[in-house]
Amino acid sequence: MTADSVQSIRDQLYDEAAMDVPDDETPDVGIIMGSDSDLPTMAGGKGKRPGAYEALATELDFAEQTDYTEAPDARFTFETFVCSAHRTPDLMYAYAETAEARGIDVIIAGAGGKSADLPNMTASIAYPLPVIGVPVQEKSVDSVIGMPQGAPITAVDAGKSFNAALTAVQMLSREHDELRERLVTYHEGLQTEVGEVSRDLHELGTPGFKDEYWEE
Ligand code: RP5
């Protein structure tokens, strides 16, 4: 039994996979997660640290593509779906099976709980497309990274979907110099921040730095 709401997404994915869309109009990165309760970790917000959404949309100028047949103006894009390995295995299968034909170059897959199977099963089905797994909780790490020899997955530490997005763009940047430049600029920004804060700490002294930087 497949719910109509799930079947309609499956149908849509297979329809899109059969379309002949130029590569620069399809999403480059696919973000999937086991539940919308994973969204604060996968996207950032709601008290969680910045996530993949911030890395892609805010730091690296990607746009979120919400309609496969209507690409945003931005050259580089990502899409986002919920797809539970246990509750909607056929949706997971459809997403992973169609990803390459739909023009996705790399998948970021996040799941929580002790049986966080979405990343590793997606990696098996979507192979040879690379999949970056995000354990949404500490207790999910083993089930995300525990793949047998010959069945690869790349994974980040628990909750670090921001880094998963950086890794995804590193992969894409091997084909796109523009993305390499964006990654370098992002990294230079990090260095600049460390340098500025170091100078301020040194020159203001610890009490002065606390007054300046720390909120009461
Ligand atoms: C996992 O179970 C999901 O990835 C989520 O982290 C966890 C709980 O899911 P919900 O019950 O909040 O939908 O499959």
Residues whose N, C-alpha, C, O or C-beta is under 5 A from the ligand:
A	BS01	RP5	G34 S35 S37 D38 G110 A111 G112 G113 V136
